[in-house]
């Protein structure tokens, strides 16, 4: 089947859009043993709450707080990686100093 292109959705609509897309295929979230969603925004909390494996990725402060409270993994792709430090010309010490450590 041809992939469906979904236009930008606003807060809370991604879950409904995903559910509708699944229903078109005769499925729902329960059709899958595992489901994953990665997001950086608290606007996506409704969809994050529907999947079995939500991941907060470079989260905004509200999502980070929720993820930590819920025990979800928090993935930082840019803050804590030696390759990113190298690309940006940062040393580990400079990163720690900038973080207030």
N, C-alpha and C positions, 0 to 999 in steps of 0.2 A: 504494500500500500504506500501511497505517496505520503511523506511526512506532512503533518499539519503545522503551519506557521501560526503562532499565537502572538497577537499584538501585545504591546506593553500593558500590563494590568496594574491597577492601583491596589492599595492596602486591602488585604483580605480576599481579593479576587483570584489570586493564583490557585488557591485550594479549590474554589468552585470551578474554575476553568479546567484544572487537572481532573477533577471528578467528572465533569461533562465529557472530556476527552476519553477518559476510561470507559464511561458508560456507552459511548459510541462504539466501543469495541467489546461490549458485553462484560466489562470488568469493573472492579472497584478497588480501593486500597486493600481490602481483605483478600483479594485475589492473589496477593503476593506475600510470600513468607517474610521477605525483607523489602523495605523501601527506604530510599535515602533522599535527603534534600539538604543542600548546602546553601546558606544565606549569610549576608552581612548586615541585614536590616531587621529590626523588630517588626517592620511592616509585614514580614513573612511569617510571623508567629503562628497564624492559623494553619498554614501548610506545614510548617515544621512540626506542629503538634499532631498532625495526621500520619506522619511517617514513622516507621519503626526505628530509624536511625538518623535523627536530626543532627546537623553539625553547624555550629556557628563559625563562620569563616571571616576573619578580619571584622569582627562584629562591632556594630555601633554600641555605645554604652548600655542602652536599654536591653538589647539582645544579649550582650555579654552577661549582664546581671541575671537575666532570666535563665540563660544556658547554665550558668554556674549553679543557680538554685535548683534547676531540674536535673543536674548531673550530666548534661550533654557535653560532648567534647567541644573545645574551643580551639580552632585551628588558626594560627597566625602565619600567613604565607610570607609576610614581608618584614616582620619585626625581629624574628629570632632565628635567622638562618645565615650561616657563615658565607654562603655564596652571595647573598644579597648584600651582606656587609662588604664583601670584596668588591662587588660591582659599584657600590656607593662610596667606596674608599673609606669605610668606617672600620675602626678596630673594635674588638670586643669591649675594651675599656671605655671607648668613646660612647658606645651604645649603652653601657651600664651607667655612665655619667649622665647621659641624656635622659635616662629613665629614672634618675634620682636614687640609684642604688649605691 
